[in-house]
Amino acid sequence: MEIAFPLSGLHEGMAFEHQPPTTSPYLKNVRAFDVEEERVRGGQRPGLAKAYDTRIGGDHPVLLIVTIATTYIQPE
């Protein structure tokens, strides 16, 4: 049995039996285009790398992270 790689990507809008050709109802960390070899073939996405080596707070643990939202009221 030949199973085609889902080159057309993720499609969650239909039941499995009614999927459009070359799509999948469930994909995770895959891509259809290999950027290193510049060709179409199935493969996994590369792993993530750290953006920064510095730890938040240095050697001290982070105790609280909050979101601050403000509303600007235009004077009349």
N, C-alpha and C positions, 0 to 999 in steps of 0.2 A: 504494500500500500504506500502510495506517495503522499506526503503531507507537505503542502507549500508553506513557506514562511509568510507571515502576515505583513507583506510589504506595504499594504495600504493602511496599516496602523490599527488603532483602537476604534471599535464601534460598539457602543453600549446600548444602542437604541432598539435592538430587536432580539428576539429569542435566538438561541444558538443555531437552531435549524434554518433560520432565515437570515443569517449573517451574509452581508455582501461578500463576494469573492475576495480573497487575500486580505481579510480583516480578522480580528479576534475580539471576543467580548472581554478578554482579560489579558493585559500586558503589563509587565513591570520591569523596568530597567533594560529595555531592549531597543535597538534601533536598526533600521534597514540599510543605512548607508555607512560604509566604512570610510571614515575621513582620512585615515593613514594611507590606505591603498587606493582611495578615491574610486570605489566601485560599490555596486549594490550587492549586499550579502547580509544575511542575518547575523547579529552579534549582540553582545551585552554592552551597556554603557560603561565607560571607564569609571573607576572609583573616584571618590572625592578626596581632595587634598586640603590640608589646613590652609586657610587664608592668612592667618597670623600666628606667630609663635608665642606672642605675649598672652599671658593669662589675664582675664579680667580680675582686678583686685590684687594682682601679684600673687603672693603666697597666702593671702587671706581669703577665706571662703566668701562667696557672694551671699549676703543675708537677705536682700530684698530687691526685687526688680518691679518697678511700678510704671504705669502708663499715665502721662499727664496730658490731658486734653484741655484746650482753651477755646472759648468762643469769642469772636470779635463782634462787637455790636457797634455798628456805624453810627456816629452821632448825627442827630437830626439838624 
